[in-house]
Amino acid sequence: MDQDTEGVPGIVATDDHFGCTVGAPDTDGNGRVEPLVGAPGNAAGTVTVLKVKPSTLESVTALAEADLGWSAGSDGDASGIALSR
């Protein structure tokens, strides 16, 4: 899976480092893990949250710092450089 995968936001770019980090916490408390994919080189960095069922990609959301209620980051901030298991 990469940013050329249907439904995954963004475009493939050399320095985005999409997939540099991954995590798999249960972010919504439903008992299933949601894979997280870090792209610390994508502007100020992003984390993509994948909602999946076996063999099915239900939804994909890319989050930047501002989407989480933080100040908008600057290029090079590297949000997504470390993720929870």
PyMOL Python script that loads the backbone (N, CA, C, O; Angstrom):
from pymol import cmd

cmd.read_pdbstr("""\
ATOM      1  N   MET A   1       0.857  -1.175   0.000  1.00  0.00           N
ATOM      2  CA  MET A   1       0.000   0.000   0.000  1.00  0.00           C
ATOM      3  C   MET A   1       0.896   1.228   0.000  1.00  0.00           C
ATOM      4  O   MET A   1       1.891   1.291   0.721  1.00  0.00           O
ATOM      5  N   ASP A   2       0.528   2.197  -0.816  1.00  0.00           N
ATOM      6  CA  ASP A   2       1.216   3.474  -0.822  1.00  0.00           C
ATOM      7  C   ASP A   2       0.218   4.548  -1.227  1.00  0.00           C
ATOM      8  O   ASP A   2      -0.982   4.281  -1.299  1.00  0.00           O
ATOM      9  N   GLN A   3       0.692   5.746  -1.490  1.00  0.00           N
ATOM     10  CA  GLN A   3      -0.221   6.835  -1.817  1.00  0.00           C
ATOM     11  C   GLN A   3      -0.773   6.729  -3.226  1.00  0.00           C
ATOM     12  O   GLN A   3      -1.575   7.572  -3.626  1.00  0.00           O
ATOM     13  N   ASP A   4      -0.377   5.735  -3.984  1.00  0.00           N
ATOM     14  CA  ASP A   4      -1.007   5.450  -5.273  1.00  0.00           C
ATOM     15  C   ASP A   4      -2.161   4.457  -5.117  1.00  0.00           C
ATOM     16  O   ASP A   4      -2.874   4.184  -6.083  1.00  0.00           O
ATOM     17  N   THR A   5      -2.350   3.914  -3.910  1.00  0.00           N
ATOM     18  CA  THR A   5      -3.442   2.973  -3.662  1.00  0.00           C
ATOM     19  C   THR A   5      -4.764   3.728  -3.654  1.00  0.00           C
ATOM     20  O   THR A   5      -4.878   4.778  -3.020  1.00  0.00           O
ATOM     21  N   GLU A   6      -5.752   3.205  -4.346  1.00  0.00           N
ATOM     22  CA  GLU A   6      -7.067   3.858  -4.409  1.00  0.00           C
ATOM     23  C   GLU A   6      -7.606   4.094  -3.004  1.00  0.00           C
ATOM     24  O   GLU A   6      -7.624   3.184  -2.175  1.00  0.00           O
ATOM     25  N   GLY A   7      -8.042   5.314  -2.748  1.00  0.00           N
ATOM     26  CA  GLY A   7      -8.611   5.692  -1.466  1.00  0.00           C
ATOM     27  C   GLY A   7      -7.613   6.288  -0.491  1.00  0.00           C
ATOM     28  O   GLY A   7      -8.015   6.906   0.495  1.00  0.00           O
ATOM     29  N   VAL A   8      -6.324   6.119  -0.740  1.00  0.00           N
ATOM     30  CA  VAL A   8      -5.305   6.678   0.143  1.00  0.00           C
ATOM     31  C   VAL A   8      -4.987   8.088  -0.342  1.00  0.00           C
ATOM     32  O   VAL A   8      -4.599   8.277  -1.495  1.00  0.00           O
ATOM     33  N   PRO A   9      -5.152   9.089   0.546  1.00  0.00           N
ATOM     34  CA  PRO A   9      -4.927  10.467   0.116  1.00  0.00           C
ATOM     35  C   PRO A   9      -3.458  10.764  -0.148  1.00  0.00           C
ATOM     36  O   PRO A   9      -2.570  10.115   0.406  1.00  0.00           O
ATOM     37  N   GLY A  10      -3.221  11.734  -0.985  1.00  0.00           N
ATOM     38  CA  GLY A  10      -1.879  12.190  -1.289  1.00  0.00           C
ATOM     39  C   GLY A  10      -1.348  11.577  -2.570  1.00  0.00           C
ATOM     40  O   GLY A  10      -2.015  10.785  -3.236  1.00  0.00           O
ATOM     41  N   ILE A  11      -0.138  11.967  -2.887  1.00  0.00           N
ATOM     42  CA  ILE A  11       0.542  11.436  -4.069  1.00  0.00           C
ATOM     43  C   ILE A  11       1.917  10.931  -3.631  1.00  0.00           C
ATOM     44  O   ILE A  11       2.479  11.411  -2.647  1.00  0.00           O
ATOM     45  N   VAL A  12       2.440   9.982  -4.354  1.00  0.00           N
ATOM     46  CA  VAL A  12       3.768   9.461  -4.045  1.00  0.00           C
ATOM     47  C   VAL A  12       4.801  10.554  -4.313  1.00  0.00           C
ATOM     48  O   VAL A  12       4.852  11.123  -5.403  1.00  0.00           O
ATOM     49  N   ALA A  13       5.614  10.834  -3.311  1.00  0.00           N
ATOM     50  CA  ALA A  13       6.686  11.812  -3.452  1.00  0.00           C
ATOM     51  C   ALA A  13       7.926  11.251  -2.749  1.00  0.00           C
ATOM     52  O   ALA A  13       7.823  10.667  -1.670  1.00  0.00           O
ATOM     53  N   THR A  14       9.054  11.426  -3.344  1.00  0.00           N
ATOM     54  CA  THR A  14      10.304  10.831  -2.868  1.00  0.00           C
ATOM     55  C   THR A  14      10.585  11.109  -1.402  1.00  0.00           C
ATOM     56  O   THR A  14      10.957  10.192  -0.669  1.00  0.00           O
ATOM     57  N   ASP A  15      10.421  12.329  -0.958  1.00  0.00           N
ATOM     58  CA  ASP A  15      10.812  12.682   0.403  1.00  0.00           C
ATOM     59  C   ASP A  15       9.677  12.661   1.424  1.00  0.00           C
ATOM     60  O   ASP A  15       9.870  13.110   2.554  1.00  0.00           O
ATOM     61  N   ASP A  16       8.489  12.149   1.054  1.00  0.00           N
ATOM     62  CA  ASP A  16       7.394  12.041   2.028  1.00  0.00           C
ATOM     63  C   ASP A  16       7.684  10.968   3.074  1.00  0.00           C
ATOM     64  O   ASP A  16       7.288  11.108   4.231  1.00  0.00           O
ATOM     65  N   HIS A  17       8.360   9.918   2.682  1.00  0.00           N
ATOM     66  CA  HIS A  17       8.683   8.788   3.560  1.00  0.00           C
ATOM     67  C   HIS A  17       7.423   8.120   4.103  1.00  0.00           C
ATOM     68  O   HIS A  17       7.377   7.713   5.264  1.00  0.00           O
ATOM     69  N   PHE A  18       6.389   8.010   3.242  1.00  0.00           N
ATOM     70  CA  PHE A  18       5.146   7.326   3.607  1.00  0.00           C
ATOM     71  C   PHE A  18       5.475   5.886   3.997  1.00  0.00           C
ATOM     72  O   PHE A  18       6.053   5.140   3.207  1.00  0.00           O
ATOM     73  N   GLY A  19       5.102   5.502   5.219  1.00  0.00           N
ATOM     74  CA  GLY A  19       5.385   4.158   5.707  1.00  0.00           C
ATOM     75  C   GLY A  19       6.675   4.052   6.490  1.00  0.00           C
ATOM     76  O   GLY A  19       7.057   2.958   6.907  1.00  0.00           O
ATOM     77  N   CYS A  20       7.354   5.171   6.698  1.00  0.00           N
ATOM     78  CA  CYS A  20       8.596   5.176   7.476  1.00  0.00           C
ATOM     79  C   CYS A  20       8.333   4.613   8.872  1.00  0.00           C
ATOM     80  O   CYS A  20       9.170   3.907   9.433  1.00  0.00           O
ATOM     81  N   THR A  21       7.180   4.928   9.417  1.00  0.00           N
ATOM     82  CA  THR A  21       6.757   4.394  10.711  1.00  0.00           C
ATOM     83  C   THR A  21       5.348   3.838  10.566  1.00  0.00           C
ATOM     84  O   THR A  21       4.555   4.322   9.758  1.00  0.00           O
ATOM     85  N   VAL A  22       5.053   2.833  11.347  1.00  0.00           N
ATOM     86  CA  VAL A  22       3.707   2.266  11.384  1.00  0.00           C
ATOM     87  C   VAL A  22       3.355   1.946  12.827  1.00  0.00           C
ATOM     88  O   VAL A  22       4.230   1.698  13.657  1.00  0.00           O
ATOM     89  N   GLY A  23       2.076   1.958  13.105  1.00  0.00           N
ATOM     90  CA  GLY A  23       1.569   1.606  14.427  1.00  0.00           C
ATOM     91  C   GLY A  23       0.235   0.919  14.258  1.00  0.00           C
ATOM     92  O   GLY A  23      -0.343   0.925  13.172  1.00  0.00           O
ATOM     93  N   ALA A  24      -0.257   0.322  15.339  1.00  0.00           N
ATOM     94  CA  ALA A  24      -1.534  -0.385  15.249  1.00  0.00           C
ATOM     95  C   ALA A  24      -2.292  -0.354  16.573  1.00  0.00           C
ATOM     96  O   ALA A  24      -2.574  -1.407  17.144  1.00  0.00           O
ATOM     97  N   PRO A  25      -2.628   0.846  17.074  1.00  0.00           N
ATOM     98  CA  PRO A  25      -3.430   0.923  18.291  1.00  0.00           C
ATOM     99  C   PRO A  25      -4.925   0.852  17.966  1.00  0.00           C
ATOM    100  O   PRO A  25      -5.324   1.018  16.813  1.00  0.00           O
ATOM    101  N   ASP A  26      -5.733   0.608  18.973  1.00  0.00           N
ATOM    102  CA  ASP A  26      -7.190   0.681  18.828  1.00  0.00           C
ATOM    103  C   ASP A  26      -7.567   2.129  19.131  1.00  0.00           C
ATOM    104  O   ASP A  26      -7.778   2.488  20.289  1.00  0.00           O
ATOM    105  N   THR A  27      -7.652   2.958  18.097  1.00  0.00           N
ATOM    106  CA  THR A  27      -7.857   4.398  18.286  1.00  0.00           C
ATOM    107  C   THR A  27      -9.277   4.779  18.665  1.00  0.00           C
ATOM    108  O   THR A  27      -9.491   5.857  19.218  1.00  0.00           O
ATOM    109  N   ASP A  28     -10.256   3.922  18.384  1.00  0.00           N
ATOM    110  CA  ASP A  28     -11.653   4.287  18.655  1.00  0.00           C
ATOM    111  C   ASP A  28     -12.332   3.387  19.675  1.00  0.00           C
ATOM    112  O   ASP A  28     -13.533   3.526  19.908  1.00  0.00           O
ATOM    113  N   GLY A  29     -11.591   2.465  20.291  1.00  0.00           N
ATOM    114  CA  GLY A  29     -12.135   1.636  21.355  1.00  0.00           C
ATOM    115  C   GLY A  29     -13.111   0.557  20.909  1.00  0.00           C
ATOM    116  O   GLY A  29     -13.893   0.059  21.719  1.00  0.00           O
ATOM    117  N   ASN A  30     -13.078   0.189  19.629  1.00  0.00           N
ATOM    118  CA  ASN A  30     -14.035  -0.811  19.141  1.00  0.00           C
ATOM    119  C   ASN A  30     -13.489  -2.236  19.217  1.00  0.00           C
ATOM    120  O   ASN A  30     -14.149  -3.172  18.766  1.00  0.00           O
ATOM    121  N   GLY A  31     -12.294  -2.411  19.780  1.00  0.00           N
ATOM    122  CA  GLY A  31     -11.706  -3.732  19.909  1.00  0.00           C
ATOM    123  C   GLY A  31     -10.892  -4.177  18.708  1.00  0.00           C
ATOM    124  O   GLY A  31     -10.323  -5.268  18.724  1.00  0.00           O
ATOM    125  N   ARG A  32     -10.823  -3.354  17.661  1.00  0.00           N
ATOM    126  CA  ARG A  32     -10.002  -3.658  16.473  1.00  0.00           C
ATOM    127  C   ARG A  32      -8.925  -2.591  16.341  1.00  0.00           C
ATOM    128  O   ARG A  32      -9.165  -1.414  16.607  1.00  0.00           O
ATOM    129  N   VAL A  33      -7.756  -3.009  15.933  1.00  0.00           N
ATOM    130  CA  VAL A  33      -6.687  -2.024  15.741  1.00  0.00           C
ATOM    131  C   VAL A  33      -6.900  -1.267  14.437  1.00  0.00           C
ATOM    132  O   VAL A  33      -7.467  -1.797  13.482  1.00  0.00           O
ATOM    133  N   GLU A  34      -6.444  -0.042  14.414  1.00  0.00           N
ATOM    134  CA  GLU A  34      -6.455   0.782  13.211  1.00  0.00           C
ATOM    135  C   GLU A  34      -5.005   1.032  12.832  1.00  0.00           C
ATOM    136  O   GLU A  34      -4.303   1.746  13.548  1.00  0.00           O
ATOM    137  N   PRO A  35      -4.539   0.468  11.730  1.00  0.00           N
ATOM    138  CA  PRO A  35      -3.159   0.732  11.311  1.00  0.00           C
ATOM    139  C   PRO A  35      -2.928   2.227  11.090  1.00  0.00           C
ATOM    140  O   PRO A  35      -3.764   2.920  10.511  1.00  0.00           O
ATOM    141  N   LEU A  36      -1.789   2.704  11.559  1.00  0.00           N
ATOM    142  CA  LEU A  36      -1.360   4.082  11.367  1.00  0.00           C
ATOM    143  C   LEU A  36      -0.113   4.051  10.493  1.00  0.00           C
ATOM    144  O   LEU A  36       0.765   3.210  10.682  1.00  0.00           O
ATOM    145  N   VAL A  37      -0.041   4.968   9.542  1.00  0.00           N
ATOM    146  CA  VAL A  37       1.110   5.045   8.652  1.00  0.00           C
ATOM    147  C   VAL A  37       1.665   6.462   8.716  1.00  0.00           C
ATOM    148  O   VAL A  37       0.973   7.422   8.380  1.00  0.00           O
ATOM    149  N   GLY A  38       2.910   6.587   9.148  1.00  0.00           N
ATOM    150  CA  GLY A  38       3.547   7.890   9.237  1.00  0.00           C
ATOM    151  C   GLY A  38       4.207   8.286   7.929  1.00  0.00           C
ATOM    152  O   GLY A  38       4.753   7.454   7.205  1.00  0.00           O
ATOM    153  N   ALA A  39       4.142   9.577   7.647  1.00  0.00           N
ATOM    154  CA  ALA A  39       4.845  10.162   6.499  1.00  0.00           C
ATOM    155  C   ALA A  39       5.507  11.440   7.006  1.00  0.00           C
ATOM    156  O   ALA A  39       5.041  12.541   6.711  1.00  0.00           O
ATOM    157  N   PRO A  40       6.600  11.298   7.774  1.00  0.00           N
ATOM    158  CA  PRO A  40       7.198  12.463   8.418  1.00  0.00           C
ATOM    159  C   PRO A  40       7.787  13.497   7.469  1.00  0.00           C
ATOM    160  O   PRO A  40       8.067  14.619   7.891  1.00  0.00           O
ATOM    161  N   GLY A  41       7.983  13.155   6.208  1.00  0.00           N
ATOM    162  CA  GLY A  41       8.523  14.117   5.256  1.00  0.00           C
ATOM    163  C   GLY A  41       7.463  14.803   4.419  1.00  0.00           C
ATOM    164  O   GLY A  41       7.794  15.608   3.549  1.00  0.00           O
ATOM    165  N   ASN A  42       6.196  14.504   4.660  1.00  0.00           N
ATOM    166  CA  ASN A  42       5.085  15.086   3.903  1.00  0.00           C
ATOM    167  C   ASN A  42       4.763  16.450   4.502  1.00  0.00           C
ATOM    168  O   ASN A  42       3.981  16.540   5.449  1.00  0.00           O
ATOM    169  N   ALA A  43       5.354  17.509   3.962  1.00  0.00           N
ATOM    170  CA  ALA A  43       5.248  18.875   4.506  1.00  0.00           C
ATOM    171  C   ALA A  43       5.717  18.833   5.962  1.00  0.00           C
ATOM    172  O   ALA A  43       6.888  18.553   6.217  1.00  0.00           O
ATOM    173  N   ALA A  44       4.823  19.107   6.928  1.00  0.00           N
ATOM    174  CA  ALA A  44       5.189  19.051   8.344  1.00  0.00           C
ATOM    175  C   ALA A  44       4.994  17.651   8.915  1.00  0.00           C
ATOM    176  O   ALA A  44       5.163  17.438  10.116  1.00  0.00           O
ATOM    177  N   GLY A  45       4.642  16.703   8.061  1.00  0.00           N
ATOM    178  CA  GLY A  45       4.421  15.327   8.490  1.00  0.00           C
ATOM    179  C   GLY A  45       2.947  15.020   8.624  1.00  0.00           C
ATOM    180  O   GLY A  45       2.159  15.875   9.030  1.00  0.00           O
ATOM    181  N   THR A  46       2.577  13.798   8.283  1.00  0.00           N
ATOM    182  CA  THR A  46       1.193  13.351   8.433  1.00  0.00           C
ATOM    183  C   THR A  46       1.176  11.935   8.999  1.00  0.00           C
ATOM    184  O   THR A  46       2.159  11.198   8.936  1.00  0.00           O
ATOM    185  N   VAL A  47       0.021  11.588   9.554  1.00  0.00           N
ATOM    186  CA  VAL A  47      -0.268  10.228   9.990  1.00  0.00           C
ATOM    187  C   VAL A  47      -1.561   9.834   9.288  1.00  0.00           C
ATOM    188  O   VAL A  47      -2.564  10.543   9.377  1.00  0.00           O
ATOM    189  N   THR A  48      -1.537   8.707   8.593  1.00  0.00           N
ATOM    190  CA  THR A  48      -2.723   8.208   7.906  1.00  0.00           C
ATOM    191  C   THR A  48      -3.320   7.086   8.734  1.00  0.00           C
ATOM    192  O   THR A  48      -2.631   6.131   9.093  1.00  0.00           O
ATOM    193  N   VAL A  49      -4.621   7.210   9.038  1.00  0.00           N
ATOM    194  CA  VAL A  49      -5.349   6.215   9.824  1.00  0.00           C
ATOM    195  C   VAL A  49      -6.169   5.357   8.869  1.00  0.00           C
ATOM    196  O   VAL A  49      -6.966   5.873   8.086  1.00  0.00           O
ATOM    197  N   LEU A  50      -5.968   4.045   8.939  1.00  0.00           N
ATOM    198  CA  LEU A  50      -6.685   3.105   8.079  1.00  0.00           C
ATOM    199  C   LEU A  50      -7.727   2.365   8.903  1.00  0.00           C
ATOM    200  O   LEU A  50      -7.391   1.765   9.924  1.00  0.00           O
ATOM    201  N   LYS A  51      -8.970   2.396   8.483  1.00  0.00           N
ATOM    202  CA  LYS A  51     -10.030   1.591   9.101  1.00  0.00           C
ATOM    203  C   LYS A  51     -10.197   0.378   8.197  1.00  0.00           C
ATOM    204  O   LYS A  51     -10.518   0.519   7.016  1.00  0.00           O
ATOM    205  N   VAL A  52      -9.982  -0.810   8.748  1.00  0.00           N
ATOM    206  CA  VAL A  52     -10.010  -2.023   7.938  1.00  0.00           C
ATOM    207  C   VAL A  52     -10.845  -3.117   8.584  1.00  0.00           C
ATOM    208  O   VAL A  52     -10.993  -3.181   9.804  1.00  0.00           O
ATOM    209  N   LYS A  53     -11.377  -3.962   7.739  1.00  0.00           N
ATOM    210  CA  LYS A  53     -11.959  -5.244   8.109  1.00  0.00           C
ATOM    211  C   LYS A  53     -11.193  -6.253   7.279  1.00  0.00           C
ATOM    212  O   LYS A  53     -10.535  -5.859   6.316  1.00  0.00           O
ATOM    213  N   PRO A  54     -11.246  -7.542   7.606  1.00  0.00           N
ATOM    214  CA  PRO A  54     -10.491  -8.502   6.804  1.00  0.00           C
ATOM    215  C   PRO A  54     -10.724  -8.308   5.293  1.00  0.00           C
ATOM    216  O   PRO A  54     -11.854  -8.360   4.807  1.00  0.00           O
ATOM    217  N   SER A  55      -9.639  -8.088   4.590  1.00  0.00           N
ATOM    218  CA  SER A  55      -9.624  -7.916   3.125  1.00  0.00           C
ATOM    219  C   SER A  55     -10.383  -6.700   2.628  1.00  0.00           C
ATOM    220  O   SER A  55     -10.648  -6.596   1.431  1.00  0.00           O
ATOM    221  N   THR A  56     -10.746  -5.763   3.523  1.00  0.00           N
ATOM    222  CA  THR A  56     -11.524  -4.588   3.118  1.00  0.00           C
ATOM    223  C   THR A  56     -10.953  -3.323   3.742  1.00  0.00           C
ATOM    224  O   THR A  56     -10.777  -3.249   4.958  1.00  0.00           O
ATOM    225  N   LEU A  57     -10.669  -2.340   2.920  1.00  0.00           N
ATOM    226  CA  LEU A  57     -10.268  -1.019   3.388  1.00  0.00           C
ATOM    227  C   LEU A  57     -11.538  -0.186   3.495  1.00  0.00           C
ATOM    228  O   LEU A  57     -12.107   0.209   2.477  1.00  0.00           O
ATOM    229  N   GLU A  58     -11.990   0.087   4.730  1.00  0.00           N
ATOM    230  CA  GLU A  58     -13.245   0.814   4.942  1.00  0.00           C
ATOM    231  C   GLU A  58     -13.095   2.313   4.740  1.00  0.00           C
ATOM    232  O   GLU A  58     -13.907   2.936   4.056  1.00  0.00           O
ATOM    233  N   SER A  59     -12.055   2.892   5.335  1.00  0.00           N
ATOM    234  CA  SER A  59     -11.838   4.330   5.189  1.00  0.00           C
ATOM    235  C   SER A  59     -10.380   4.655   5.479  1.00  0.00           C
ATOM    236  O   SER A  59      -9.666   3.896   6.135  1.00  0.00           O
ATOM    237  N   VAL A  60      -9.965   5.807   4.969  1.00  0.00           N
ATOM    238  CA  VAL A  60      -8.595   6.272   5.144  1.00  0.00           C
ATOM    239  C   VAL A  60      -8.650   7.773   5.432  1.00  0.00           C
ATOM    240  O   VAL A  60      -9.327   8.523   4.730  1.00  0.00           O
ATOM    241  N   THR A  61      -7.934   8.200   6.470  1.00  0.00           N
ATOM    242  CA  THR A  61      -7.894   9.613   6.818  1.00  0.00           C
ATOM    243  C   THR A  61      -6.454  10.021   7.068  1.00  0.00           C
ATOM    244  O   THR A  61      -5.779   9.418   7.902  1.00  0.00           O
ATOM    245  N   ALA A  62      -5.974  11.025   6.367  1.00  0.00           N
ATOM    246  CA  ALA A  62      -4.637  11.566   6.604  1.00  0.00           C
ATOM    247  C   ALA A  62      -4.774  12.773   7.528  1.00  0.00           C
ATOM    248  O   ALA A  62      -5.578  13.672   7.279  1.00  0.00           O
ATOM    249  N   LEU A  63      -3.985  12.780   8.589  1.00  0.00           N
ATOM    250  CA  LEU A  63      -4.055  13.847   9.583  1.00  0.00           C
ATOM    251  C   LEU A  63      -2.728  14.590   9.681  1.00  0.00           C
ATOM    252  O   LEU A  63      -1.665  13.981   9.805  1.00  0.00           O
ATOM    253  N   ALA A  64      -2.811  15.903   9.625  1.00  0.00           N
ATOM    254  CA  ALA A  64      -1.655  16.765   9.861  1.00  0.00           C
ATOM    255  C   ALA A  64      -1.792  17.346  11.262  1.00  0.00           C
ATOM    256  O   ALA A  64      -2.813  17.139  11.917  1.00  0.00           O
ATOM    257  N   GLU A  65      -0.792  18.059  11.725  1.00  0.00           N
ATOM    258  CA  GLU A  65      -0.821  18.640  13.067  1.00  0.00           C
ATOM    259  C   GLU A  65      -2.069  19.485  13.303  1.00  0.00           C
ATOM    260  O   GLU A  65      -2.696  19.372  14.356  1.00  0.00           O
ATOM    261  N   ALA A  66      -2.437  20.323  12.349  1.00  0.00           N
ATOM    262  CA  ALA A  66      -3.594  21.205  12.501  1.00  0.00           C
ATOM    263  C   ALA A  66      -4.902  20.411  12.624  1.00  0.00           C
ATOM    264  O   ALA A  66      -5.835  20.868  13.284  1.00  0.00           O
ATOM    265  N   ASP A  67      -4.981  19.226  11.997  1.00  0.00           N
ATOM    266  CA  ASP A  67      -6.186  18.392  12.097  1.00  0.00           C
ATOM    267  C   ASP A  67      -6.385  17.844  13.503  1.00  0.00           C
ATOM    268  O   ASP A  67      -7.492  17.444  13.863  1.00  0.00           O
ATOM    269  N   LEU A  68      -5.322  17.824  14.298  1.00  0.00           N
ATOM    270  CA  LEU A  68      -5.382  17.310  15.664  1.00  0.00           C
ATOM    271  C   LEU A  68      -5.562  18.422  16.686  1.00  0.00           C
ATOM    272  O   LEU A  68      -5.489  18.181  17.891  1.00  0.00           O
ATOM    273  N   GLY A  69      -5.799  19.648  16.205  1.00  0.00           N
ATOM    274  CA  GLY A  69      -6.017  20.774  17.106  1.00  0.00           C
ATOM    275  C   GLY A  69      -4.741  21.467  17.537  1.00  0.00           C
ATOM    276  O   GLY A  69      -4.778  22.357  18.387  1.00  0.00           O
ATOM    277  N   TRP A  70      -3.612  21.073  16.964  1.00  0.00           N
ATOM    278  CA  TRP A  70      -2.351  21.722  17.280  1.00  0.00           C
ATOM    279  C   TRP A  70      -2.101  22.844  16.285  1.00  0.00           C
ATOM    280  O   TRP A  70      -2.789  22.944  15.270  1.00  0.00           O
ATOM    281  N   SER A  71      -1.131  23.673  16.572  1.00  0.00           N
ATOM    282  CA  SER A  71      -0.735  24.704  15.618  1.00  0.00           C
ATOM    283  C   SER A  71      -0.262  24.025  14.344  1.00  0.00           C
ATOM    284  O   SER A  71       0.368  22.969  14.383  1.00  0.00           O
ATOM    285  N   ALA A  72      -0.575  24.646  13.217  1.00  0.00           N
ATOM    286  CA  ALA A  72      -0.113  24.097  11.944  1.00  0.00           C
ATOM    287  C   ALA A  72       1.405  24.030  11.960  1.00  0.00           C
ATOM    288  O   ALA A  72       2.075  24.986  12.352  1.00  0.00           O
ATOM    289  N   GLY A  73       1.934  22.913  11.539  1.00  0.00           N
ATOM    290  CA  GLY A  73       3.377  22.718  11.558  1.00  0.00           C
ATOM    291  C   GLY A  73       4.076  23.391  10.402  1.00  0.00           C
ATOM    292  O   GLY A  73       3.445  23.920   9.487  1.00  0.00           O
ATOM    293  N   SER A  74       5.374  23.358  10.464  1.00  0.00           N
ATOM    294  CA  SER A  74       6.223  23.891   9.404  1.00  0.00           C
ATOM    295  C   SER A  74       6.910  22.734   8.705  1.00  0.00           C
ATOM    296  O   SER A  74       7.097  21.669   9.294  1.00  0.00           O
ATOM    297  N   ASP A  75       7.287  22.939   7.448  1.00  0.00           N
ATOM    298  CA  ASP A  75       8.034  21.907   6.743  1.00  0.00           C
ATOM    299  C   ASP A  75       9.218  21.466   7.592  1.00  0.00           C
ATOM    300  O   ASP A  75       9.948  22.288   8.147  1.00  0.00           O
ATOM    301  N   GLY A  76       9.390  20.181   7.680  1.00  0.00           N
ATOM    302  CA  GLY A  76      10.500  19.648   8.455  1.00  0.00           C
ATOM    303  C   GLY A  76      10.149  19.284   9.887  1.00  0.00           C
ATOM    304  O   GLY A  76      11.010  18.776  10.605  1.00  0.00           O
ATOM    305  N   ASP A  77       8.909  19.524  10.335  1.00  0.00           N
ATOM    306  CA  ASP A  77       8.518  19.176  11.713  1.00  0.00           C
ATOM    307  C   ASP A  77       8.576  17.672  11.954  1.00  0.00           C
ATOM    308  O   ASP A  77       8.905  17.247  13.062  1.00  0.00           O
ATOM    309  N   ALA A  78       8.267  16.854  10.949  1.00  0.00           N
ATOM    310  CA  ALA A  78       8.342  15.392  11.011  1.00  0.00           C
ATOM    311  C   ALA A  78       7.270  14.773  11.905  1.00  0.00           C
ATOM    312  O   ALA A  78       7.533  13.782  12.586  1.00  0.00           O
ATOM    313  N   SER A  79       6.069  15.343  11.911  1.00  0.00           N
ATOM    314  CA  SER A  79       4.963  14.680  12.590  1.00  0.00           C
ATOM    315  C   SER A  79       4.804  13.292  11.971  1.00  0.00           C
ATOM    316  O   SER A  79       4.893  13.143  10.753  1.00  0.00           O
ATOM    317  N   GLY A  80       4.575  12.299  12.787  1.00  0.00           N
ATOM    318  CA  GLY A  80       4.454  10.930  12.306  1.00  0.00           C
ATOM    319  C   GLY A  80       5.751  10.157  12.326  1.00  0.00           C
ATOM    320  O   GLY A  80       5.800   9.023  11.851  1.00  0.00           O
ATOM    321  N   ILE A  81       6.823  10.757  12.875  1.00  0.00           N
ATOM    322  CA  ILE A  81       8.126  10.085  12.908  1.00  0.00           C
ATOM    323  C   ILE A  81       8.126   8.938  13.914  1.00  0.00           C
ATOM    324  O   ILE A  81       8.928   8.013  13.786  1.00  0.00           O
ATOM    325  N   ALA A  82       7.240   8.980  14.915  1.00  0.00           N
ATOM    326  CA  ALA A  82       7.125   7.901  15.896  1.00  0.00           C
ATOM    327  C   ALA A  82       5.650   7.624  16.137  1.00  0.00           C
ATOM    328  O   ALA A  82       4.860   8.550  16.323  1.00  0.00           O
ATOM    329  N   LEU A  83       5.278   6.346  16.133  1.00  0.00           N
ATOM    330  CA  LEU A  83       3.888   5.956  16.318  1.00  0.00           C
ATOM    331  C   LEU A  83       3.783   4.843  17.351  1.00  0.00           C
ATOM    332  O   LEU A  83       4.720   4.070  17.551  1.00  0.00           O
ATOM    333  N   SER A  84       2.638   4.774  17.997  1.00  0.00           N
ATOM    334  CA  SER A  84       2.345   3.741  18.978  1.00  0.00           C
ATOM    335  C   SER A  84       2.145   2.385  18.307  1.00  0.00           C
ATOM    336  O   SER A  84       1.672   2.324  17.172  1.00  0.00           O
ATOM    337  N   ARG A  85       2.495   1.307  18.989  1.00  0.00           N
ATOM    338  CA  ARG A  85       2.228  -0.025  18.438  1.00  0.00           C
ATOM    339  C   ARG A  85       0.781  -0.292  18.513  1.00  0.00           C
ATOM    340  O   ARG A  85       0.328  -1.360  18.102  1.00  0.00           O
TER     341      ARG A  85
END
""", "prot")
cmd.dss("prot")
cmd.show_as("cartoon", "prot")
cmd.util.cbc("prot")
cmd.orient("prot")
